[in-house]
């Protein structure tokens, strides 16, 4: 697999896994951190450095997967910001 395709696949997998985090703050932080890190490393041309960053990303993916499992063991109520607003007929 090409390095570009591998990086894009890793990016998508990281974002998908971060969406599974049950805690809103952790979920938003993880998504923001993933996007910022990939944007910062976009211009790297050294293949050794790219391989190091991809390996680091894979470690982060495994970390997020473990956190998702742990997070689902201890469920809490959703925050107000996470609850979908529904319009009732009496709200008009």
ChimeraX attribute file (.defattr): number of C-alpha atoms within 10 A of each C-alpha:
attribute: neighborCount
match mode: 1-to-1
recipient: residues
	/A:1	6
	/A:2	6
	/A:3	12
	/A:4	10
	/A:5	10
	/A:6	11
	/A:7	20
	/A:8	12
	/A:9	11
	/A:10	17
	/A:11	19
	/A:12	12
	/A:13	15
	/A:14	22
	/A:15	19
	/A:16	13
	/A:17	18
	/A:18	23
	/A:19	18
	/A:20	17
	/A:21	22
	/A:22	21
	/A:23	18
	/A:24	15
	/A:25	10
	/A:26	14
	/A:27	19
	/A:28	13
	/A:29	11
	/A:30	19
	/A:31	16
	/A:32	13
	/A:33	13
	/A:34	18
	/A:35	13
	/A:36	12
	/A:37	13
	/A:38	15
	/A:39	10
	/A:40	10
	/A:41	12
	/A:42	11
	/A:43	9
	/A:44	11
	/A:45	9
	/A:46	8
	/A:47	10
	/A:48	10
	/A:49	12
	/A:50	18
	/A:51	13
	/A:52	11
	/A:53	17
	/A:54	17
	/A:55	13
	/A:56	11
	/A:57	20
	/A:58	17
	/A:59	12
	/A:60	14
	/A:61	20
	/A:62	13
	/A:63	11
	/A:64	21
	/A:65	17
	/A:66	12
	/A:67	18
	/A:68	19
	/A:69	13
	/A:70	13
	/A:71	15
	/A:72	13
	/A:73	10
	/A:74	8
	/A:75	10
	/A:76	10
	/A:77	9
	/A:78	11
	/A:79	10
	/A:80	8
	/A:81	8
	/A:82	10
	/A:83	9
	/A:84	7
	/A:85	8
	/A:86	7
	/A:87	8
	/A:88	7
	/A:89	6
	/A:90	5
	/A:91	6
	/A:92	5
